[in-house]
Amino acid sequence: MLEKIFQLNETGKELGLSKKEINRVFLFDDKRYSLLYKILLLIISIIIFSIVGYFIVFFIESTISNTYPAGALYSTVKIKDYKTKK
C-alpha cells in the first residue's frame, strides 16, 4: 500500500502537480463537504478504536482472572461425598 502511495506521489510530481493538488488525492478535500468528511472520519475511527480496545481489555481480563483464589483447593466436593447415598 505504501508503494502505491509513493507511486502516486511520484506520478503527481512528474505531471507537474503541486503538493496541495497531490494531497487532494489522499484526503477528502472536496470544498463543499470537507469538514463533514473529516468529522465523519474522526467519529468512525474513534468508534473502531474503542471497539478494538474493548475486545483487547475483555480478552486480557478473561485470561488473567482465575476461577479459584490462590491457595484454595480446586473443588470443595470430595470423593467420599459420593460414596454415601441417602
N, CA, C and O atoms as a GROMACS GRO file, in nm:
protein
  344
    1MET      N    1   0.082  -0.119   0.000
    1MET     CA    2   0.000   0.000   0.000
    1MET      C    3   0.087   0.126   0.000
    1MET      O    4   0.057   0.223  -0.068
    2LEU      N    5   0.196   0.122   0.077
    2LEU     CA    6   0.285   0.238   0.079
    2LEU      C    7   0.350   0.260  -0.056
    2LEU      O    8   0.376   0.373  -0.096
    3GLU      N    9   0.377   0.150  -0.126
    3GLU     CA   10   0.437   0.163  -0.259
    3GLU      C   11   0.344   0.238  -0.353
    3GLU      O   12   0.389   0.318  -0.434
    4LYS      N   13   0.215   0.211  -0.343
    4LYS     CA   14   0.118   0.280  -0.429
    4LYS      C   15   0.111   0.428  -0.394
    4LYS      O   16   0.098   0.513  -0.483
    5ILE      N   17   0.120   0.459  -0.265
    5ILE     CA   18   0.116   0.600  -0.224
    5ILE      C   19   0.237   0.673  -0.279
    5ILE      O   20   0.225   0.784  -0.332
    6PHE      N   21   0.354   0.611  -0.266
    6PHE     CA   22   0.475   0.675  -0.319
    6PHE      C   23   0.470   0.685  -0.471
    6PHE      O   24   0.517   0.783  -0.529
    7GLN      N   25   0.412   0.584  -0.536
    7GLN     CA   26   0.400   0.587  -0.681
    7GLN      C   27   0.307   0.699  -0.726
    7GLN      O   28   0.336   0.769  -0.823
    8LEU      N   29   0.196   0.717  -0.655
    8LEU     CA   30   0.105   0.827  -0.688
    8LEU      C   31   0.171   0.962  -0.666
    8LEU      O   32   0.150   1.056  -0.742
    9ASN      N   33   0.250   0.971  -0.561
    9ASN     CA   34   0.320   1.095  -0.531
    9ASN      C   35   0.422   1.127  -0.641
    9ASN      O   36   0.431   1.241  -0.686
   10GLU      N   37   0.496   1.027  -0.683
   10GLU     CA   38   0.595   1.047  -0.790
   10GLU      C   39   0.526   1.082  -0.922
   10GLU      O   40   0.573   1.168  -0.996
   11THR      N   41   0.416   1.014  -0.952
   11THR     CA   42   0.342   1.043  -1.075
   11THR      C   43   0.290   1.185  -1.075
   11THR      O   44   0.294   1.254  -1.178
   12GLY      N   45   0.241   1.230  -0.960
   12GLY     CA   46   0.193   1.368  -0.949
   12GLY      C   47   0.305   1.469  -0.970
   12GLY      O   48   0.284   1.572  -1.034
   13LYS      N   49   0.424   1.440  -0.917
   13LYS     CA   50   0.537   1.530  -0.938
   13LYS      C   51   0.578   1.533  -1.084
   13LYS      O   52   0.613   1.639  -1.137
   14GLU      N   53   0.574   1.416  -1.150
   14GLU     CA   54   0.611   1.411  -1.292
   14GLU      C   55   0.512   1.488  -1.378
   14GLU      O   56   0.549   1.544  -1.481
   15LEU      N   57   0.386   1.491  -1.337
   15LEU     CA   58   0.285   1.565  -1.412
   15LEU      C   59   0.290   1.714  -1.383
   15LEU      O   60   0.224   1.793  -1.450
   16GLY      N   61   0.369   1.752  -1.285
   16GLY     CA   62   0.383   1.894  -1.252
   16GLY      C   63   0.277   1.945  -1.157
   16GLY      O   64   0.252   2.065  -1.151
   17LEU      N   65   0.215   1.855  -1.084
   17LEU     CA   66   0.114   1.897  -0.988
   17LEU      C   67   0.180   1.952  -0.862
   17LEU      O   68   0.290   1.911  -0.825
   18SER      N   69   0.111   2.045  -0.798
   18SER     CA   70   0.164   2.099  -0.673
   18SER      C   71   0.137   2.000  -0.559
   18SER      O   72   0.061   1.904  -0.574
   19LYS      N   73   0.201   2.025  -0.447
   19LYS     CA   74   0.183   1.937  -0.332
   19LYS      C   75   0.038   1.937  -0.284
   19LYS      O   76  -0.015   1.834  -0.241
   20LYS      N   77  -0.025   2.052  -0.292
   20LYS     CA   78  -0.165   2.064  -0.250
   20LYS      C   79  -0.256   1.980  -0.339
   20LYS      O   80  -0.349   1.916  -0.290
   21GLU      N   81  -0.229   1.980  -0.467
   21GLU     CA   82  -0.310   1.902  -0.560
   21GLU      C   83  -0.288   1.752  -0.542
   21GLU      O   84  -0.380   1.673  -0.558
   22ILE      N   85  -0.165   1.714  -0.510
   22ILE     CA   86  -0.136   1.572  -0.485
   22ILE      C   87  -0.206   1.526  -0.358
   22ILE      O   88  -0.259   1.414  -0.354
   23ASN      N   89  -0.207   1.608  -0.256
   23ASN     CA   90  -0.270   1.571  -0.129
   23ASN      C   91  -0.421   1.560  -0.141
   23ASN      O   92  -0.485   1.494  -0.058
   24ARG      N   93  -0.480   1.623  -0.240
   24ARG     CA   94  -0.625   1.610  -0.261
   24ARG      C   95  -0.663   1.467  -0.295
   24ARG      O   96  -0.775   1.424  -0.267
   25VAL      N   97  -0.571   1.393  -0.355
   25VAL     CA   98  -0.598   1.254  -0.389
   25VAL      C   99  -0.609   1.170  -0.262
   25VAL      O  100  -0.692   1.080  -0.254
   26PHE      N  101  -0.525   1.200  -0.162
   26PHE     CA  102  -0.519   1.119  -0.041
   26PHE      C  103  -0.621   1.160   0.064
   26PHE      O  104  -0.668   1.075   0.140
   27LEU      N  105  -0.658   1.284   0.070
   27LEU     CA  106  -0.752   1.334   0.171
   27LEU      C  107  -0.882   1.375   0.105
   27LEU      O  108  -0.888   1.397  -0.016
   28PHE      N  109  -0.985   1.386   0.185
   28PHE     CA  110  -1.112   1.435   0.135
   28PHE      C  111  -1.103   1.587   0.128
   28PHE      O  112  -1.126   1.656   0.227
   29ASP      N  113  -1.070   1.636   0.013
   29ASP     CA  114  -1.054   1.781   0.001
   29ASP      C  115  -1.162   1.840  -0.088
   29ASP      O  116  -1.139   1.936  -0.161
   30ASP      N  117  -1.280   1.783  -0.079
   30ASP     CA  118  -1.392   1.839  -0.151
   30ASP      C  119  -1.430   1.970  -0.081
   30ASP      O  120  -1.454   1.971   0.039
   31LYS      N  121  -1.433   2.076  -0.155
   31LYS     CA  122  -1.457   2.208  -0.094
   31LYS      C  123  -1.594   2.217  -0.027
   31LYS      O  124  -1.612   2.290   0.071
   32ARG      N  125  -1.689   2.144  -0.080
   32ARG     CA  126  -1.825   2.157  -0.029
   32ARG      C  127  -1.845   2.086   0.104
   32ARG      O  128  -1.906   2.141   0.196
   33TYR      N  129  -1.793   1.964   0.117
   33TYR     CA  130  -1.818   1.883   0.236
   33TYR      C  131  -1.691   1.840   0.307
   33TYR      O  132  -1.691   1.737   0.375
   34SER      N  133  -1.584   1.913   0.295
   34SER     CA  134  -1.457   1.869   0.352
   34SER      C  135  -1.464   1.857   0.504
   34SER      O  136  -1.412   1.760   0.560
   35LEU      N  137  -1.526   1.950   0.572
   35LEU     CA  138  -1.537   1.945   0.717
   35LEU      C  139  -1.624   1.827   0.761
   35LEU      O  140  -1.592   1.759   0.859
   36LEU      N  141  -1.730   1.802   0.688
   36LEU     CA  142  -1.818   1.690   0.721
   36LEU      C  143  -1.744   1.557   0.706
   36LEU      O  144  -1.757   1.470   0.791
   37TYR      N  145  -1.666   1.541   0.599
   37TYR     CA  146  -1.590   1.419   0.578
   37TYR      C  147  -1.486   1.399   0.687
   37TYR      O  148  -1.464   1.287   0.733
   38LYS      N  149  -1.421   1.504   0.728
   38LYS     CA  150  -1.320   1.493   0.833
   38LYS      C  151  -1.383   1.456   0.967
   38LYS      O  152  -1.327   1.377   1.042
   39ILE      N  153  -1.498   1.513   0.997
   39ILE     CA  154  -1.567   1.480   1.122
   39ILE      C  155  -1.616   1.336   1.119
   39ILE      O  156  -1.603   1.265   1.219
   40LEU      N  157  -1.671   1.291   1.005
   40LEU     CA  158  -1.716   1.152   0.994
   40LEU      C  159  -1.599   1.055   1.006
   40LEU      O  160  -1.611   0.951   1.070
   41LEU      N  161  -1.486   1.088   0.945
   41LEU     CA  162  -1.368   1.005   0.955
   41LEU      C  163  -1.320   0.996   1.100
   41LEU      O  164  -1.280   0.889   1.146
   42LEU      N  165  -1.324   1.107   1.172
   42LEU     CA  166  -1.284   1.109   1.312
   42LEU      C  167  -1.378   1.024   1.397
   42LEU      O  168  -1.333   0.947   1.482
   43ILE      N  169  -1.507   1.037   1.376
   43ILE     CA  170  -1.606   0.962   1.454
   43ILE      C  171  -1.593   0.812   1.427
   43ILE      O  172  -1.597   0.732   1.520
   44ILE      N  173  -1.578   0.775   1.300
   44ILE     CA  174  -1.565   0.633   1.266
   44ILE      C  175  -1.437   0.574   1.324
   44ILE      O  176  -1.438   0.462   1.374
   45SER      N  177  -1.328   0.649   1.320
   45SER     CA  178  -1.203   0.597   1.376
   45SER      C  179  -1.212   0.584   1.527
   45SER      O  180  -1.157   0.489   1.583
   46ILE      N  181  -1.278   0.676   1.596
   46ILE     CA  182  -1.295   0.664   1.741
   46ILE      C  183  -1.379   0.541   1.774
   46ILE      O  184  -1.347   0.468   1.868
   47ILE      N  185  -1.484   0.518   1.698
   47ILE     CA  186  -1.569   0.400   1.722
   47ILE      C  187  -1.491   0.272   1.701
   47ILE      O  188  -1.500   0.180   1.782
   48ILE      N  189  -1.415   0.265   1.593
   48ILE     CA  190  -1.338   0.144   1.565
   48ILE      C  191  -1.234   0.120   1.672
   48ILE      O  192  -1.220   0.007   1.720
   49PHE      N  193  -1.160   0.224   1.711
   49PHE     CA  194  -1.058   0.206   1.815
   49PHE      C  195  -1.118   0.171   1.949
   49PHE      O  196  -1.058   0.094   2.025
   50SER      N  197  -1.236   0.224   1.982
   50SER     CA  198  -1.298   0.188   2.110
   50SER      C  199  -1.346   0.044   2.109
   50SER      O  200  -1.336  -0.025   2.211
   51ILE      N  201  -1.398  -0.004   1.996
   51ILE     CA  202  -1.442  -0.144   1.988
   51ILE      C  203  -1.322  -0.237   2.000
   51ILE      O  204  -1.327  -0.336   2.074
   52VAL      N  205  -1.215  -0.206   1.929
   52VAL     CA  206  -1.094  -0.288   1.937
   52VAL      C  207  -1.036  -0.286   2.078
   52VAL      O  208  -0.995  -0.389   2.130
   53GLY      N  209  -1.033  -0.169   2.141
   53GLY     CA  210  -0.984  -0.158   2.277
   53GLY      C  211  -1.069  -0.236   2.375
   53GLY      O  212  -1.016  -0.299   2.467
   54TYR      N  213  -1.200  -0.234   2.357
   54TYR     CA  214  -1.289  -0.310   2.444
   54TYR      C  215  -1.260  -0.458   2.435
   54TYR      O  216  -1.252  -0.527   2.538
   55PHE      N  217  -1.244  -0.509   2.313
   55PHE     CA  218  -1.216  -0.652   2.297
   55PHE      C  219  -1.079  -0.689   2.353
   55PHE      O  220  -1.063  -0.798   2.408
   56ILE      N  221  -0.982  -0.602   2.340
   56ILE     CA  222  -0.849  -0.630   2.397
   56ILE      C  223  -0.858  -0.636   2.548
   56ILE      O  224  -0.803  -0.728   2.609
   57VAL      N  225  -0.924  -0.541   2.610
   57VAL     CA  226  -0.938  -0.540   2.756
   57VAL      C  227  -1.019  -0.662   2.802
   57VAL      O  228  -0.984  -0.724   2.902
   58PHE      N  229  -1.125  -0.695   2.732
   58PHE     CA  230  -1.206  -0.812   2.768
   58PHE      C  231  -1.125  -0.940   2.758
   58PHE      O  232  -1.135  -1.026   2.845
   59PHE      N  233  -1.045  -0.954   2.654
   59PHE     CA  234  -0.962  -1.073   2.637
   59PHE      C  235  -0.857  -1.082   2.746
   59PHE      O  236  -0.834  -1.190   2.800
   60ILE      N  237  -0.791  -0.972   2.778
   60ILE     CA  238  -0.688  -0.974   2.881
   60ILE      C  239  -0.750  -1.004   3.018
   60ILE      O  240  -0.692  -1.080   3.096
   61GLU      N  241  -0.866  -0.947   3.046
   61GLU     CA  242  -0.931  -0.972   3.175
   61GLU      C  243  -0.973  -1.118   3.187
   61GLU      O  244  -0.960  -1.177   3.294
   62SER      N  245  -1.023  -1.176   3.080
   62SER     CA  246  -1.068  -1.314   3.088
   62SER      C  247  -0.952  -1.411   3.102
   62SER      O  248  -0.969  -1.518   3.160
   63THR      N  249  -0.835  -1.378   3.051
   63THR     CA  250  -0.721  -1.467   3.064
   63THR      C  251  -0.652  -1.449   3.199
   63THR      O  252  -0.589  -1.544   3.248
   64ILE      N  253  -0.661  -1.334   3.259
   64ILE     CA  254  -0.591  -1.308   3.386
   64ILE      C  255  -0.672  -1.360   3.505
   64ILE      O  256  -0.614  -1.418   3.598
   65SER      N  257  -0.802  -1.342   3.504
   65SER     CA  258  -0.881  -1.379   3.622
   65SER      C  259  -0.884  -1.531   3.639
   65SER      O  260  -0.908  -1.605   3.543
   66ASN      N  261  -0.860  -1.576   3.760
   66ASN     CA  262  -0.861  -1.718   3.792
   66ASN      C  263  -0.997  -1.756   3.850
   66ASN      O  264  -1.064  -1.673   3.910
   67THR      N  265  -1.035  -1.880   3.830
   67THR     CA  266  -1.162  -1.928   3.884
   67THR      C  267  -1.152  -1.946   4.036
   67THR      O  268  -1.244  -1.910   4.109
   68TYR      N  269  -1.041  -2.000   4.080
   68TYR     CA  270  -1.021  -2.026   4.222
   68TYR      C  271  -0.916  -1.930   4.277
   68TYR      O  272  -0.818  -1.900   4.208
   69PRO      N  273  -0.935  -1.883   4.400
   69PRO     CA  274  -0.835  -1.795   4.460
   69PRO      C  275  -0.706  -1.872   4.492
   69PRO      O  276  -0.707  -1.995   4.498
   70ALA      N  277  -0.600  -1.800   4.514
   70ALA     CA  278  -0.470  -1.863   4.542
   70ALA      C  279  -0.476  -1.939   4.674
   70ALA      O  280  -0.530  -1.888   4.772
   71GLY      N  281  -0.422  -2.060   4.676
   71GLY     CA  282  -0.416  -2.140   4.797
   71GLY      C  283  -0.541  -2.222   4.822
   71GLY      O  284  -0.544  -2.300   4.917
   72ALA      N  285  -0.642  -2.208   4.741
   72ALA     CA  286  -0.766  -2.284   4.763
   72ALA      C  287  -0.759  -2.416   4.688
   72ALA      O  288  -0.688  -2.429   4.588
   73LEU      N  289  -0.835  -2.513   4.737
   73LEU     CA  290  -0.845  -2.639   4.665
   73LEU      C  291  -0.931  -2.617   4.540
   73LEU      O  292  -1.012  -2.525   4.534
   74TYR      N  293  -0.912  -2.704   4.443
   74TYR     CA  294  -0.984  -2.686   4.318
   74TYR      C  295  -1.132  -2.716   4.332
   74TYR      O  296  -1.213  -2.663   4.256
   75SER      N  297  -1.169  -2.799   4.426
   75SER     CA  298  -1.309  -2.830   4.443
   75SER      C  299  -1.335  -2.857   4.590
   75SER      O  300  -1.250  -2.911   4.662
   76THR      N  301  -1.452  -2.819   4.634
   76THR     CA  302  -1.488  -2.845   4.773
   76THR      C  303  -1.562  -2.978   4.785
   76THR      O  304  -1.589  -3.022   4.897
   77VAL      N  305  -1.594  -3.041   4.674
   77VAL     CA  306  -1.662  -3.171   4.676
   77VAL      C  307  -1.555  -3.279   4.682
   77VAL      O  308  -1.460  -3.279   4.604
   78LYS      N  309  -1.571  -3.372   4.777
   78LYS     CA  310  -1.476  -3.481   4.795
   78LYS      C  311  -1.533  -3.610   4.739
   78LYS      O  312  -1.654  -3.622   4.718
   79ILE      N  313  -1.448  -3.706   4.714
   79ILE     CA  314  -1.491  -3.835   4.661
   79ILE      C  315  -1.578  -3.908   4.762
   79ILE      O  316  -1.674  -3.975   4.724
   80LYS      N  317  -1.546  -3.896   4.890
   80LYS     CA  318  -1.625  -3.966   4.990
   80LYS      C  319  -1.767  -3.910   5.001
   80LYS      O  320  -1.854  -3.976   5.058
   81ASP      N  321  -1.793  -3.791   4.949
   81ASP     CA  322  -1.928  -3.739   4.948
   81ASP      C  323  -2.019  -3.821   4.856
   81ASP      O  324  -2.140  -3.828   4.878
   82TYR      N  325  -1.963  -3.882   4.753
   82TYR     CA  326  -2.040  -3.962   4.658
   82TYR      C  327  -2.058  -4.106   4.706
   82TYR      O  328  -2.146  -4.178   4.658
   83LYS      N  329  -1.976  -4.148   4.800
   83LYS     CA  330  -1.985  -4.287   4.848
   83LYS      C  331  -2.110  -4.312   4.931
   83LYS      O  332  -2.167  -4.421   4.927
   84THR      N  333  -2.152  -4.214   5.005
   84THR     CA  334  -2.271  -4.233   5.088
   84THR      C  335  -2.395  -4.190   5.010
   84THR      O  336  -2.401  -4.081   4.954
   85LYS      N  337  -2.494  -4.280   5.010
   85LYS     CA  338  -2.619  -4.249   4.942
   85LYS      C  339  -2.726  -4.224   5.046
   85LYS      O  340  -2.726  -4.287   5.152
   86LYS      N  341  -2.814  -4.136   5.017
   86LYS     CA  342  -2.921  -4.105   5.111
   86LYS      C  343  -3.045  -4.180   5.077
   86LYS      O  344  -3.146  -4.167   5.145
   0.00000   0.00000   0.00000
